[in-house]
Amino acid sequence: LIKKLLKDAGHVVVAYTVIKDDAAKIILQVQAFCQREDVDAIVLSGGTGISPRDTTYDVMESLLDRILPGFGEIFRFLSYQEIGSRAIASRAVAGVYKGKLVFSLPGSSNAVKLAVEKLILPELVHLVRQLRGG
């Protein structure tokens, strides 16, 4: 769904992979994507809940050089409007790591659609430009 939404909006998806919610694997994959010149942003999905197996948020929160707190705050606000108080369990986060934008979204397709359509797509070009100094 993420690939489709990005491509439909005219963005190029240069890489895609599926990995287990394992801290070491997440770190290695994000670091590998960040070394690529053709990558401006990384979008992760899944692992943002509070179950013991959900480690993606913890990994990303510790890796990010800069956190964009507004992303998580607005995402949870928008989620609250759709799913009510269950939105408090979402640990969606976004920020900058090694000069790349990173968005970490819940795994549900509704959450992905909400985040990509309402937050990521409207700001992606602007945020990439800011990171490049423009």
C-alpha positions as CSV (number, residue, x, y, z in Angstrom):
1,L,0.0,0.0,0.0
2,I,2.8,2.4,0.8
3,K,4.5,1.7,-2.5
4,K,1.2,2.2,-4.4
5,L,0.4,5.5,-2.7
6,L,3.8,6.9,-3.2
7,K,4.0,5.9,-6.9
8,D,0.5,7.1,-7.5
9,A,1.6,10.5,-6.2
10,G,4.6,10.6,-8.6
11,H,7.3,9.5,-6.3
12,V,9.9,6.9,-7.2
13,V,10.2,3.9,-4.9
14,V,13.8,2.6,-5.3
15,A,13.8,-0.1,-2.7
16,Y,11.4,-2.3,-0.8
17,T,12.0,-5.1,1.7
18,V,10.2,-7.0,4.3
19,I,12.0,-7.9,7.6
20,K,11.0,-9.3,10.9
21,D,10.4,-6.9,13.8
22,D,13.8,-7.5,15.1
23,A,15.9,-4.6,16.4
24,A,19.2,-5.7,14.9
25,K,17.6,-6.3,11.5
26,I,15.8,-3.0,11.5
27,I,18.9,-1.1,12.4
28,L,20.9,-2.8,9.6
29,Q,18.2,-2.2,7.0
30,V,17.7,1.5,7.9
31,Q,21.5,2.1,7.9
32,A,21.8,0.4,4.5
33,F,19.0,2.5,3.0
34,C,20.6,5.7,4.5
35,Q,23.8,4.9,2.7
36,R,22.1,5.1,-0.7
37,E,22.3,8.3,-2.7
38,D,19.0,7.6,-4.4
39,V,17.0,7.5,-1.1
40,D,15.5,10.6,0.3
41,A,13.0,9.0,2.7
42,I,12.3,5.7,4.4
43,V,8.8,4.6,5.3
44,L,8.5,1.7,7.8
45,S,5.3,0.0,8.7
46,G,4.6,-2.2,11.7
47,G,6.1,-2.7,15.1
48,T,4.8,0.6,16.6
49,G,2.3,-0.9,19.1
50,I,3.0,-1.8,22.7
51,S,3.1,-5.6,22.5
52,P,6.4,-7.3,23.6
53,R,7.2,-8.0,19.9
54,D,6.8,-4.4,18.8
55,T,10.4,-3.1,18.7
56,T,10.4,-0.8,15.7
57,Y,9.4,2.4,17.6
58,D,12.1,1.8,20.2
59,V,14.7,1.2,17.6
60,M,13.8,4.3,15.6
61,E,13.4,6.5,18.6
62,S,16.9,5.7,19.6
63,L,18.4,6.0,16.1
64,L,16.8,9.3,14.9
65,D,19.1,12.3,15.0
66,R,16.1,14.6,15.1
67,I,12.5,13.7,15.9
68,L,9.6,15.4,14.2
69,P,7.2,15.3,17.2
70,G,4.4,16.9,15.2
71,F,4.2,13.8,13.0
72,G,3.3,11.5,15.8
73,E,1.1,14.0,17.6
74,I,-1.0,14.8,14.5
75,F,-1.1,11.2,13.4
76,R,-2.6,10.2,16.8
77,F,-5.0,13.1,16.6
78,L,-6.2,12.0,13.2
79,S,-6.3,8.4,14.3
80,Y,-8.4,9.4,17.3
81,Q,-11.0,10.9,15.0
82,E,-11.2,7.6,13.2
83,I,-10.7,5.0,15.9
84,G,-11.3,6.8,19.2
85,S,-9.2,6.3,22.3
86,R,-7.4,3.2,20.8
87,A,-5.1,5.8,19.1
88,I,-3.2,6.2,22.4
89,A,-1.5,2.9,21.7
90,S,0.1,4.1,18.5
91,R,3.8,5.0,18.7
92,A,4.1,6.3,15.1
93,V,7.2,8.4,14.9
94,A,9.1,10.4,12.2
95,G,12.4,12.2,12.1
96,V,15.8,12.4,10.4
97,Y,18.5,9.8,10.4
98,K,21.8,10.4,8.6
99,G,20.2,13.1,6.5
100,K,17.2,11.0,5.4
101,L,13.6,11.3,6.4
102,V,12.3,8.3,8.3
103,F,8.6,7.6,8.9
104,S,7.6,4.7,11.1
105,L,3.9,3.8,10.8
106,P,1.6,1.3,12.4
107,G,1.1,-1.9,10.4
108,S,-2.6,-1.6,9.7
109,S,-3.6,-0.5,6.2
110,N,-6.0,2.1,7.5
111,A,-3.2,3.7,9.6
112,V,-0.8,3.6,6.6
113,K,-3.3,5.2,4.3
114,L,-4.0,7.9,6.9
115,A,-0.4,8.7,7.5
116,V,0.7,8.6,3.9
117,E,-2.2,10.6,2.4
118,K,-2.7,13.1,5.2
119,L,0.8,13.7,6.5
120,I,3.6,12.3,4.4
121,L,2.5,13.1,0.8
122,P,1.6,16.7,1.6
123,E,5.0,17.4,3.2
124,L,7.5,15.0,1.6
125,V,8.9,17.3,-1.1
126,H,9.1,20.3,1.3
127,L,10.9,18.2,4.0
128,V,13.4,16.7,1.6
129,R,14.1,20.2,0.3
130,Q,14.7,21.4,3.8
131,L,17.1,18.6,4.5
132,R,19.1,19.5,1.4
133,G,19.4,23.0,2.6
134,G,16.9,24.6,0.3
